[in-house]
């Protein structure tokens, strides 16, 4: 016998999905500062658009986020960028869609010698193209890019994320 949800229910939801249901998306993003990897690195959500079109995130340079040469550790730079495109797209598309991270790439442009920030934008046009592509092709792999910059706006790293998006199969 095949087991699978016809729609998301609380028994099958992850802890973060349950928290989103309980807190709402905006409060969940603010609460992410207590997620252990973010708490330790000092990663903070600084600004959230009310319609979830963008999120701004910041990370200080701390002794435990420095690499061997004293600059921002690359793993911390990537960690601050990891979930946000997937979460923005997932929350805006709603439960009728399945959204996964498919791949990522980070290019280090300059050493991060202090605090850094990034702004994750998902426009209405991008969301429409995703929906249209899913309806046409069944599944799409949209690509998003974010620049991590220091507080003066100088680019430190560029992260490219590829997502996998498809409709939830209500028959499975």
C-alpha positions as CSV (number, residue, x, y, z in Angstrom):
1,X,0.0,0.0,0.0
2,X,1.3,3.4,-1.0
3,X,1.3,6.0,1.7
4,X,1.3,9.7,0.9
5,X,-0.5,12.9,1.7
6,X,-3.3,14.3,-0.4
7,X,-2.4,17.6,1.2
8,X,-0.1,18.7,3.9
9,X,-1.3,17.7,7.4
10,X,0.2,18.3,10.7
11,X,1.5,14.7,11.2
12,X,3.6,15.0,8.1
13,X,4.8,18.6,8.4
14,X,8.3,19.3,9.4
15,X,8.9,21.3,12.6
16,X,9.6,24.5,10.5
17,X,6.4,24.0,8.5
18,X,4.5,23.6,11.8
19,X,6.1,26.8,13.1
20,X,5.1,28.6,9.9
21,X,1.5,27.5,10.4
22,X,1.6,28.7,14.0
23,X,3.7,31.9,13.8
24,X,3.0,32.9,10.2
25,X,5.8,33.4,7.6
26,X,7.0,36.8,8.8
27,X,7.4,35.7,12.5
28,X,9.1,32.5,11.4
29,X,11.8,34.4,9.6
30,X,12.4,36.6,12.6
31,X,12.5,33.5,14.8
32,X,15.1,31.9,12.6
33,X,17.8,33.8,14.6
34,X,17.4,31.1,17.2
35,X,18.0,28.3,14.7
36,X,21.4,26.9,16.1
37,X,23.6,27.5,13.0
38,X,22.2,31.0,12.7
39,X,22.4,31.7,16.5
40,X,26.0,30.8,16.6
41,X,27.0,32.7,13.5
42,X,24.9,35.7,14.5
43,X,22.9,35.6,11.3
44,X,19.9,37.9,11.6
45,X,16.9,38.7,9.4
46,X,16.9,42.5,9.3
47,X,14.0,43.3,7.0
48,X,11.1,41.4,5.6
49,X,8.7,42.7,2.9
50,X,5.1,42.3,4.1
51,X,4.2,40.4,0.9
52,X,7.4,38.2,1.2
53,X,8.9,39.6,-2.0
54,X,12.3,40.1,-0.3
55,X,14.2,39.4,2.9
56,X,17.4,41.1,4.0
57,X,19.8,39.2,6.2
58,X,23.0,40.3,8.0
59,X,25.9,38.5,9.6
60,X,28.6,40.0,11.8
61,X,32.3,38.8,11.7
62,X,32.7,36.9,15.0
63,X,35.8,35.0,16.3
64,X,34.0,31.7,15.6
65,X,33.0,32.7,12.0
66,X,36.5,33.7,11.0
67,X,38.5,31.5,8.8
68,X,42.2,30.8,9.3
69,X,43.2,34.1,7.8
70,X,40.7,36.1,9.8
71,X,38.0,36.8,7.3
72,X,34.4,35.6,7.0
73,X,34.4,31.7,6.8
74,X,33.0,30.6,3.4
75,X,30.7,28.1,5.1
76,X,29.1,30.8,7.2
77,X,28.7,33.0,4.1
78,X,26.9,30.2,2.3
79,X,24.8,29.3,5.4
80,X,23.4,32.8,5.6
81,X,22.2,32.4,2.0
82,X,21.0,28.8,2.1
83,X,17.3,28.6,2.8
84,X,15.9,32.0,1.8
85,X,15.0,31.6,-2.0
86,X,13.5,28.2,-1.4
87,X,11.4,29.5,1.6
88,X,10.3,32.6,-0.2
89,X,9.1,30.7,-3.3
90,X,7.6,27.9,-1.2
91,X,5.6,30.3,1.0
92,X,4.4,32.4,-1.8
93,X,3.4,29.5,-4.0
94,X,1.6,27.8,-1.2
95,X,0.9,24.1,-0.5
96,X,-0.2,23.3,-4.0
97,X,3.6,23.3,-5.0
98,X,6.6,21.3,-3.9
99,X,9.8,23.4,-3.8
100,X,13.3,22.0,-3.2
101,X,16.8,23.3,-3.4
102,X,18.4,21.5,-6.3
103,X,21.9,23.0,-6.4
104,X,24.0,25.9,-5.3
105,X,27.2,27.7,-6.2
106,X,29.2,30.3,-4.3
107,X,31.8,32.5,-5.9
108,X,34.1,34.4,-3.4
109,X,34.8,37.8,-4.8
110,X,36.7,39.5,-2.0
111,X,37.6,38.7,1.6
112,X,34.9,39.6,4.1
113,X,36.7,41.6,6.7
114,X,33.5,42.7,8.7
115,X,29.8,42.3,8.8
116,X,28.0,41.3,5.6
117,X,24.5,41.4,4.3
118,X,22.4,40.0,1.5
119,X,19.0,40.8,0.1
120,X,16.9,37.9,-1.4
121,X,14.4,39.1,-4.0
122,X,11.7,37.1,-5.7
123,X,9.6,39.3,-8.0
124,X,6.0,38.8,-9.1
125,X,7.3,38.2,-12.6
126,X,9.7,35.4,-11.4
127,X,6.8,33.8,-9.5
128,X,4.5,34.0,-12.6
129,X,7.2,32.4,-14.8
130,X,7.6,29.6,-12.3
131,X,3.9,28.9,-12.2
132,X,3.5,29.2,-16.0
133,X,6.5,26.8,-16.5
134,X,5.1,24.3,-14.0
135,X,1.8,24.3,-15.8
136,X,3.5,23.8,-19.2
137,X,6.3,21.5,-18.3
138,X,5.3,19.8,-15.0
139,X,8.5,20.9,-13.3
140,X,10.9,23.8,-13.5
141,X,14.3,24.7,-12.2
142,X,14.4,28.4,-11.6
143,X,17.8,30.0,-10.9
144,X,18.2,32.9,-8.4
145,X,21.3,34.9,-7.5
146,X,22.2,37.0,-4.5
147,X,25.2,39.1,-3.8
148,X,26.7,39.1,-0.3
149,X,28.2,42.5,0.3
150,X,29.9,44.3,3.2
151,X,28.2,47.2,4.9
152,X,29.6,49.6,2.4
153,X,28.0,47.7,-0.4
154,X,31.2,46.1,-1.8
155,X,30.5,42.6,-3.1
156,X,32.1,39.8,-1.1
157,X,30.5,36.7,-2.6
158,X,27.9,35.7,-5.2
159,X,25.6,32.8,-4.5
160,X,23.6,31.1,-7.2
161,X,20.7,28.8,-6.2
162,X,18.8,26.5,-8.4
163,X,15.4,25.3,-7.2
164,X,13.2,22.5,-8.3
165,X,9.5,23.3,-8.4
166,X,6.5,21.2,-9.3
167,X,2.8,20.8,-8.5
168,X,2.0,18.6,-5.5
169,X,0.5,15.4,-6.9
170,X,-2.8,15.2,-5.1
171,X,-3.3,11.6,-6.2
172,X,-0.2,10.2,-4.4
